[in-house]
Amino acid sequence: SDENIGGFWRYKEEEDFPSVYKCCHIDTDRDLAGYADFPWDPSHGLLISNEDITNYLEENVKVFNLKQYIRFNTRVENITATTTRTENDDDRSRTQNNNNNNFKRKKLWKVETSDGTISYFDAVIVATGRHGGGAYIPSFKDMNLYRGQIIHSSKYKYPEKHNLNKNKNVVVVGCGNSGVDCITDVCAKSKNAYWISRSGVWINNPGHAEDAFSRAVGETFIIELIFRLPWWIISTLWETYG
């Protein structure tokens, strides 16, 4: 449950509310991160911040009057598959002279929410996300002996918020998108910053998505074939030609 549009993309200062970190920018360019019937302002830059995204979603809701369909601070308690009788288009020409010749069963979803409301829908999308529950922190040997703080990226905000200053050594574990962002964010603020990955990884500068995707048009099939190769071949190609 929430009281604003934007979900995880809306930055929240409180650590108890998972959100993107303050410096987060989406890795999809402006026009690919928008709706066809509500395009971005062309004067806006191609790089989109988390604040830009939430503002864009709020404007979209306002323009199309979507707020009337949204219930904030409401938890879904139960979802049940059910059916109801509806007129069968294929049988309308027949004479209704017995039982259910002119009816069929329509599949619906019965949704019960925390405010006591029961609603029926043709389809349900479960979009709980991957980070809302504090996310998964793997267990390391002697982890219980460590006296420093351990923060998952879903609860990381910015260096000063967590007192990651010039007196602190910081280790970022993981080389996914959030790992890249976090190590970049803390390295200038901490005493020493170390980056750990489970396996080798190559970092290059391909340019923003607008440029990278446009150059990849027509090459999608080849790229897909390359990604099916053994990891050591991909690594060699990336090291040599990346």
N, C-alpha and C positions, 0 to 999 in steps of 0.2 A: 504494500500500500504506500501511496505517496500523495503529496498535495500539489505537485507541479508537473508540468509537461517536461519530458526529456529523459526521465529514468536515470540510468547510470551515467549518461553524458552530461547531466547537470552537476556541476561541481558543488560539493557540500563540504563545508569547513569541519563539521563534526566527524570525528573518527568512527563513531558508531554507525554512521550512514555511508556505506560504500559508494564510491563515485570515482570518476576519472581524477587523476592528479591535476594540479593547477596548471602545469605547463603543457598538458596534453593537446595535441592537434591530430585530427583524423588523417590517415594516410591515403585517403581518396580525395581527388581534387574537387573543387567547388561544384562543377556542373554534374559530375557523376554522383554527388551526394545530395541530389535534390529531386523533387518531383516534377514530372513533365508539365503538369498543369499549374505549377507554381515555381517557375524558374528563379534562380538566384539573381540578385541585382548584378548586372555585368560589370559595374564599377567596383565590386568587391574583389579582393585579391583571391588567387586560386587556393591559398593555404587557409584551411578552416580550423578554427580553435573550438574547444568545447563550448565556450560561450556563444560563438557564432551559430553552432548547431542548435543549441537550445532556443536561441532567439529566433532562428529560422522556423523551428517547429511551432513556436508560440504564434508567430505571424501566420503560418499556414492554418492553424486551428482557428485563429480569429477571422481570417478572410473567408473560410468555408463554413464558419459557424459550427465547428465540430465539438465545442465544449459541452453542448447539450447531450452528447452521447457518451461523455466520459464521467465516471464516478471515482472521485479521489478518496483516499483513505479508506478503501474498501478491499477486504480480503476475500478471495474466492475460497469457500469452504468445501465445496463438493461439485463435481462434474459427472453427469450421468447420461449415457446414451439412451435415447427413447425414440418413440415414433408417434405420429398422429395421422389421422385419416384426412386425405385431401382428394379433390376430384381428379380423376384420371383423364388427361386430355385425350388419350387414345380411345376412351370408351364413351366420349360425349355423344357420339352419333348413335349409340345403342339405346334401346328403350329400357328405362329403369323399371324393371318389373320384379326384381328379387334382390335380396340381401345386399352384397357389396359390389355388384358388377361395375358401378360407376365410381368406385373409390380405390385408392391405393394407399399404401403406408409410406409416409414421408419420414425420413430419418432426421432427428433433431438432437441437440445437446441441451440438457437441462442444467442450468448453472445456478447454484445457491451461493449467496454472498453473505458476508458478516453483518450486513444491515437488515437481514431477514428477507431480502428480495429473491424471488425465483423468476428466472428469465429463460427463454428458449431461443436458441440460435441455430442457423444452418451449419455453421462451422465455428470451431474454437482453435485459437492459436495459443499455445503455451510458450510464453516468452519470458521466462524467469531469469534468463541470463546465466553467466558462468561465475559471476563475482559477488552476488548478493549475500551469500552466507558467510562471508569472511574468507572464502576461497580456500584452496588446499595448500597447506605447508607441509612438505615431506619431512620425515624424521631422519635426523643424522646421528651418527655415533656421538655419544657424550653431549648431545644437545641439551640435556637437562642440567649440565654443569655450566653452561654458558650464562653469564650474568648480564650481557648486553641486551639490547632490545631487538626483537625480530618483528619485521613489518611485512605484510604481503602488499603487493602493489595496489590491490583493490582498496587498501586503507591508507596508502601513502598519499600525502598532500603536497608538501614542499619541504625543503631542507630545514628551514627555520622552525616549522611546525613541530618537527621531531627532534629538534636540538642537534641536528647533524652539522656541527660547526668545525672550525679549524682544529679543534682538540680531539676530534673523533676520526677513527679509521672505519671506513664503510665498505662492506662487501655486497655487491649486487649479484644474485644468483639467477641465471637464466638470460638467454639471448633472443628472446622474442621481442615483439614491438615494445612492450612495457619495460623490458630489461634495458633496451637501447635508450629509451627516454629517461629512465631512472638514473642510469650511470652518467648520462650527460648532465642531468640536473644536479646530482650531488658532487660530481668531481671538482667543481669550482668552489664548493663550499666547505668540503671536509679536509681533514689533514691528509689522508691518503684514501684513494678509492680503488677498489679491486673488482674485477669483473670475472665471474666464473661461469663456465658453460659445461654441460654434460659431455658434449663432443665438440670437435672443431667447428669454427664458423668463420666465414669470410664477410667482412664489412666493406662495401664500396659505396660510391655516391652516384646513383643512377639518375638523379634529378627527380623532381616532383612527379606525381602520377600523371599530370597533364602531358608531360613530355615523354615519360616512360611508356605509357599506354599507347600514345600515338605512334611511337616507333615500333611497338609490338604488333600493330595491326598487320595482318597477313602472315605473321610469324607464329601465331598461336599453336598451330599444329606441330611445328618444329620444337617449340618450347615444351609442349606436352610430351613429346618423344624424349627430349633431353632429361626431363624430370623422372622418367621411368628407368633411367640408367642406374647402375649401382652407385652408391654414394661416393665411392672413391674416384670414380670416373668424373662425376659431376664436380667434385672438389678440385680435381686436376684441371678440368676445363675452366672452372671459375678462377683458379689461381693463375692460369696461363693467359686467359683472354678476358677476364672480368674487368 
